[in-house]
Amino acid sequence: MLFRRLQDLSVPYGDSFHVVGNNQGPGIELGSRGNGKTVYFFDPSKHLLEIRTYD
């Protein structure tokens, strides 16, 4: 749901932390619970944020 909202608001996002703005994704990255879908974007203060979900 949040990912759709980022798209609807035209917030630049990326499938990896080093390519925010490529508007691709979500990507798959390893986290504490295994592989999960991830999307990265910057908040209005330019802090890098990550959304990660697990199946």
Secondary structure as GFF3:
##gff-version 3
##sequence-region A 1 55
A	DSSP	alpha_helix	2	8	.	.	.	ID=ss1
A	DSSP	beta_strand	13	14	.	.	.	ID=ss2
A	DSSP	three_ten_helix	17	19	.	.	.	ID=ss3
A	DSSP	beta_strand	27	31	.	.	.	ID=ss4
A	DSSP	beta_strand	34	42	.	.	.	ID=ss5
A	DSSP	beta_strand	48	53	.	.	.	ID=ss6
###
